[in-house]
Amino acid sequence: MQEHASVDLENEPVDITRFTCQEGDGLWVGIERALDNGYGSVFTTDPAGVVTGVVRLDQLRAAVRKGAHLDVIRLGDLAVKWDAASNCETLIPIVDEKNRIIDVHIQPESKFIPVSEPDLSHREFRNLVDAYLSTWISSKGEYIRSFEQAWARRVGVAHGVATSNGTVSLQLGLAALGIGEGDEVIVPDFTFAASANSVIHVGARPVLVDVDPDTWCISIDAIARAITPRTRAIMPVHVFGRPAPMTEIAALAKAHGLLVIEDCAEAPGARYDGKPIGSFSDIACFSFYGNKIVTTGEGGICVTDSPDLAARMRILRDHGMRPERSYWHEEPGFNFRMTNLQAAIGCAQLERMDELIAMRRRVHAAYETAFADVPGIAFPGTMPARCEPVVWFSCILVPARERPALIKACREANIDLRPFFHGLSSMPAYHHFGGPCPVSSAVSASGINLPTLRKVDTRIAGIIADIFRRVLTSS
């Protein structure tokens, strides 16, 4: 028999109740249990604890679509017989001589392991159903207000303005700050394209600068060298959960009369000098895309301490309409609104935010242990004590020439890896906005994002490390 694998990175015993339901339990019990355990399946047992079958989320979804919830239906009616001979399942029940479940063997590698997946639970499910039943499914509703207020409190600022995605939150913030034609905004070269795109879409010019080799974030020296009479704003990006030096950036901006708009998409929960990122700037923007630490599927938010900026963003977000005068437009605005359904998911995710951050930290610690003796690799450098980073993706630097082979070998083992995004100045859409950025280019060419999700435990981290070790030692 295979060695049992624990769900928890500390290899504590599996809590069997997370993976089992009684045959007589109802449909919704199975749905919530399958969501909460993170593997999308539950075993059914009789009153004596004997395994009678397995029910998967896809079966439960199909049952709901057919209206099974309108009848008094038991999970036992939906369960399929467990095939003890199967070796291609993620969850395998371990039973005693009476066929009672005593443990669960977990092998995520039997299925495709993505680089990321939304971590959803019964809390998000209940909120979403509640929002749906309220019939407030568009851009108004109690969850919108609750999410905006709760997120602002978490960041330590006064106002939150929810948006349809993280990219438009940056565009909305820039527009509210009055940045446009003829203006320059200093942007790090090592960031996702949305940072530069948002500047371009308000008619301004992104000025791309290189990043610090240790933090991978924009540096004070790079900003200072890039300031011109046309510079209006600085857009620091807290890349991969690693905070930029915001105290110094805010001071430099104040000295030069510049605005600051933070791109916090990859780092909710990070801190600098004891303060949450997002609390240093005129406006800070977050993303809630499906691979982010907190997700609403799509979605974003702008936060600010300025009541005037918050009011202006609310007007611009809603087609430029005055809130006190329906259908009265004094300027062209946008439709950048978040839906109440998205906000319902976001409220539950925010309640779980510390848990989600801790999960990613545990995954990264497992990789650090597993890769300790793998030659030719490096994890991101330790940040100064003033920085309190979070883990967005656990990531690693490898020899650039070996990266394609590593990604290919892991893909053949049903494991997804992703290369870092390209430095902006290396791509046709942006090369005319900046000069050579050697640090950005080197990091971009060498970086790999590792699967960062609840299914990665010490054993899965070890499997991935073994693949890296084999490829790197045979080259």
Helices and strands as residue ranges (DSSP letters): G 16-18, E 20-22, H 27-37, E 41-45, E 51-56, H 57-65, G 68-70, H 75-78, E 91-95, E 101-106, G 108-110, H 122-134, H 142-155, E 159-163, H 166-176, E 184-188, H 194-201, E 205-209, H 220-226, E 231-234, G 239-241, H 246-256, E 259-263, E 271-272, E 275-276, E 283-287, E 300-304, H 307-317, H 340-351, H 353-370, E 387-388, E 395-397, G 400-402, H 403-412, E 418-419, G 424-426, G 431-433, H 438-446, E 447-449, H 458-474
